[in-house]
Each structure stands twice: as structure tokens, then as C-alpha cells.
Amino acid sequence: MDLFESRSLSPMLISKMLQPFDSQEWIYELKLDGFRCVAYLEPGAVDLRNKRDIQVLSKFPELSGIHAYINKRCVMDGEVVVMKNGAPDFYELQRRTILTDPFKIQTAAKLFPASYVAYDCLYDGKEIMGLPLSERKKVLEDVVKEENPRFAVSRFIRGNGIGLYKIAEEQKLEGVVAKKLSSLYWPGKRTNDWVKFKRMADEDYIVAGYIQKGRNIYSIILSRYKNGNLVYKGHVTAGVTSATLECLTPILQPSINIVPTGSGNEHAVWVAPDHVCVVEYMPNTKNALRQPVFKGYRNDVLPEDIQEE
């Protein structure tokens, strides 16, 4: 069964965050604050799948017509984003993914419609993941016959990563992704051929519990898996509200190893470790989160995937 029919592609991953650099062997694209999705497109049909290979088109019905903008059956790698005030808004995107009522989804789609931004083509009637990125970019241009507010191709520049990063900083965008022009596409793998420059760093964590620190002030306890056990990774308070906690399920005993760095957790409410959240912070050190902010939950990643490196 070929790539299009199997519908089981796991997207290639960005390996690490680096300081901005310039190189003619690399291209640079703006990093969008969205959800990664693989798009299986053919005349008359759209199938959007997140990193867990779960179909998500029901959450974004306004994207059901993007097949009209391609000229042949193809598989694309890209990002679903929701724009607000001229920039990608992760909060509105995350809010959409947890809606279940069709009427509310349709209302949200009209107020803040999503867009699909494609930055790679992996299939154009045949699998092309073994071609270098420079050639896959040309194929992407060929299979797209028209762009639209709901469907666009990611723009890139060659050689000037530092300059693009400065623009991202000025516009308060998330950052830049750098990709080696000769890079092949390795599904589900991290390689040093794809890296990122970020104005703000963000990381995924498993929610292990929460603490009420005052009236309407809450702090989420963060954790990650290490050697099969959940270990304590800190707290985040900014961005956490009482509504943030409503989806969590309290349990009697902590599932987290909080020794020796877990001081302050004596009055914690421990929860089932089944929610993954995104925390944004100033990138200054590997040992602490500087000015962390809770950005929201994500349902495209399993808790067991959140491992301490």
C-alpha cells in the first residue's frame, strides 16, 4: 500500500533550538504557532491528520474545501493555524480542538477561521520523501494551482537566517525553522537537518497536579517521564485559571516522583497524568523555567511521548 492509501505518516521532527545563523546550504521559514498536520488531498476530498494520526477535519470544517487548490493527488506536511490580529493565535486554535458541539465549532470557524499552511510535499502520485528538500519544494509549487485565505504555501528565504529571525523578533512571532536544502524526509525522526531559532522557547509537559495559591490563583505541577517514571519538572502559574483545571481528574496518591526538588507541593491536588500542556518561557537555562506561561493543552501528543531527554 502506498503512502497516500496507508494514511499512517508520522511527521518529521525538528531536532533542537540553536542561535540564528546564515548559510547558503539552508533555507529559513517563519515558525508558525499552530498544530502540525499531514494533509492527504485529492480532487473532491480532504483528510487532515495530527501527529497522533487522528483525523481533525471535523474540528476545522472551513478547511474541507482546500482540495480545490491542488491539481493532483498529494500528501503535504504543514501546519493548521488560527490567525487573530494578524498573527497566529495558539489559544484560539487550542480552544477549537476541545470543542465537540457542531454548532459551536461552526461559530468558531466563522469568527476565527483556520488556515492550512503547507511547507513540504511528500507524495505527488508517488512517494518522494527520498528527494532532497530543494526538489520537494519545487514539487510543492507544482501541485498547488492556487492559494487562498484557507490554504497557503509557506514562504522561505535562502541563506539569511539571522535577518529573518530579527523580523520574527520585531513582529513578536514564534521564531524561525531552518532546514538543510539537501535534507531527506525521515518520518517520525529528529535529525540535525531541521532546527529552530525561537524568540520564546516552549516545551511539552505532563500535568501531575495543581496547587491553589490564593483566590483564583492556581499553579500547575509539571512532570515528564524518565526511565519509566514521572519526575517533577517545576510549576507554572501565569496563564492558569480555574477553567484550566476543570478537565483534570483528581487522584488520591501522586503519580510523580517529587524528591528532592518538589518542595511546596504539600497541599497539591494530584491528578491523573493524562493531559499534556505547553509551557512557554524565556530561554536562559536548562535547569529552570524563566517566566513560564501556560499556553494550553494539546491533544495531538500522548503523555507517554513526553520523555526527559
N, C-alpha and C positions, 0 to 999 in steps of 0.2 A: 504494500500500500504506500502511495507516495505521500509527500509532506502535506499536501492540501487535504487529502482524504483522511489522513490519520488524526488530524486536529489535536496533536499532543505536544506541540513545540513548547519548550521552556526557554524563555528569552535569555540571551547572553547578558552577563552582568558586568557592571563597572567595578574595577578592582579596588581602587583606593583614591584618597584625596591627596593631591600634590599642590605645590606652589605653581602659579601660572608660568608657562614657558612658551617660547616661539620655536617652531621647526617647520620646514617645508615638507617634511615627511608626515605631518599630521594635519588633520582638519579639526575645526572647532565649531561647536554648536551651542546655542543657549540651552541651559538645563532647565527644563520645564517642571514646575511644581504640580505634577499630576500623578496618574496611575498608569503604570506600564501595561500595555495591552497588545496582543498579537491579533491582527485583523486578517480573516480569511474572506476575500472578496471575489465575487464573480457576478456576471450580469444577472441582476434581479435578486441577489442575496448578500447579506452581511452576517458574519459570525465574529463577534468580539470576545476574546478570552483573556482573563487576567493571568498573573504569574502562577496561580494555582490551577490554571486550565479550566476555570469556571466561566460560563457564559454570562456576560454582563449587559448585553444589549437591552434587556428589559428595564434596566436602571437608566439607560440613556436612549430613549426611543427616538430622539431627534437625530441620532446617527444611523437610523435604519435605512437611509437613502444614500449613503456615501458610495455605494457600489456604482452609482451613476457617473462617478468621476474617474473611473478606471476603464481601460479599453480591453482588458483581458483578465482571465482568472489569475489571481496572485495572492501571495502571503506577505504581509507587511508587519514590521516591528515599529511600534510608535507609542504615543502617549495620549491618554484621554485627559483633557484639561477643561476647566471651567474658568472663563475669564470674568473678572469683575474689576471695574475701574481701570481697564486697560492692562491688567496683569493677571497671570494665573492665580486662582484663589483655592488653596487646598481645603479650607474649611467648607466652602460650598460644595466642593467635589466630594469630600468625605461624608457630608450630610446627605448627599444624594444616594450614596451607596447603602445607607442604612434604612432608606425609605422602602416601604413594602406596599403601601396603598397606591394603586394605579393613578387615582385622581391627583394625589399629592406629587407623584412623580411627574405627571404631565404638567402640573402647575409649575414645579421647579424647572422643568425643561423650557418653559416659556419665559420664566423670569431670568434664569441664568443658564442658557443653553450650553451644552458641552461641545467640544470640537475634538476631532482626532487629528493628531499631527504625526505624520509618517516620517521616519528617518532611515529606514532600511527596507530593502526588498529581498526576500529570501526564496521566492518562487515566482516564476512567470510562465507557468506551463511546465516547467521543470525546476528541480531544486538547484539553487545557485549559491548555497552557503559556502561552497569551496572557492568561490571567486573572491578576489581582494575587494575591500570596501570601495575603492575607487571605481571599480566596474559595477558593483551593486548599486552605487549611487546613480550611475548612468541608466541602469535598468529601471530604477525607481522613477526617473524623469520620463522614461519612455512609456511606462504603463499608466502614468497619470495623464489624463487628457484634459482635465480641468480642475481648478481649485475653487473653494467655496468657503464661506464662514464656518461650515461644519467640518470641512476636510482641507487639510493643507500639508504641504511638504516642508520639512524643516530646512531652513537655510543654513549654510555653513560657509566659513572662510578658511583659506589655507594659510598656514604659516604664522598668523598673528593672534596667538592665544592670549597674550598679555593685553593687547588692545581690546579684544572682545570682553575679557574679564573686567577691565576698567569700566566699560559701558554697562555691564551687568551690575557692577557695584553702584554706579551712578543712578541707575534706574531701580535699584533695590530689588533686583531679580535674584533667583536662587544661585546662579553661577553658570559654569561652562562645562561641557563634556568635550574631552579631547580624544580623538580616535586616530590610530595609525592608518594611513591610506592603504597599506598592504595587509591590514588585518583581515583574517578569515572570520567567519561567524561560527562560534562554538556554543551550541545551545546549552543553557544552564551553567556555563563555566565562567569563572573570573580569570581574565588574563591582563597582563600589564599593557596590552594594546588599547585598552579603553580605561581612561582615568578621568577624574573630575577636579575642577577648581571651584570651591564653594565659598560664597560670601558668608553664609551661615552653615555650620555643619548640622547634620541631623542623623539620628540613629533610631533603630527599632528596638523596643524593649517589651518584655512581658510584664503585664501588671500583676503584682503579687499581693497588693493590698492598698489601703489608704488610711490616712490619719486626718481627723478633724482638728484643725489648729485654732479655730475661732469661729465666730459666727460667719457662715458662708465662706470659710477659708478651708480648703482641703489640700492635702498633699498625697500624691500617688507614689507608692513604693515600686521601684523599678527592679527588674531582675533579668537574668539571661541564663541559658543552660551552659554548664561547664562540666565535662566528664559525666554527663547524665543527670546532674543535679542542678536545681535552680539556685543561683547565687545572687546576693544583694548587689545592686549597682547604683544605688542612690535614690534621690527623691526629685519630684518636680511639683511645683505649686502653681506657678504662673500658667494661666490658661485653663486650670482645673475648676470646674463648677459642680454644684450638686447634681446637675443633669448629666455630667460626665460619668457619675458613679451609678446611675440607675440601671445600666446594663450588666453590672458586675454581680457575681453570686458569692455571698459571704460563706466562709467555711470556718470550722472550729479551730483547726490547727494550721500553722503556717506551712506552706509547701516549699519554703525558701530557707536556705542556709544563711543566717544573718550574722554569724560570728566570723570575724571580730568587728566588722565595720557597721553593724546595724543598730548603733545607739540611737535612741529616740523613737524606737518602734514599740515601746512598752504598751501603748494604747492603740495599736494598729487594729484595724478590721481586715482580716486576711480574706482573700477571695480566691476562687478557682482560677488557676493560671491559664485561662483560655482566651484572653484578649491581648492583642499586640497593639502598642501605641507608638506614635512617632514623637520624638522629643528633639526640638531644635535648640542649639546652643552656640555660644561663641567658641570657635575652635582655638583653644590655647594649650590644652594638656590632655594626655591620655588618661590621667588618673582622676579627673574630676570634671563635672559638667558645669561650665561657667554660664551663668544667666540662662538656665534651661527654661524652655517654654513648651507646654503640652500642645501639640498641633492637632491631635485627633487619633482615632483608632483606624486600623486598616484591616480589611478582610481578605486581602489578596496574599497574605503571608500566614503560614501556620506557626503557632508558638514553638513547635519543635525545630523550626528553621532558624530560630534566634539563638545563635551559639556565640559564646565568647571566643574571640579569635586569640 
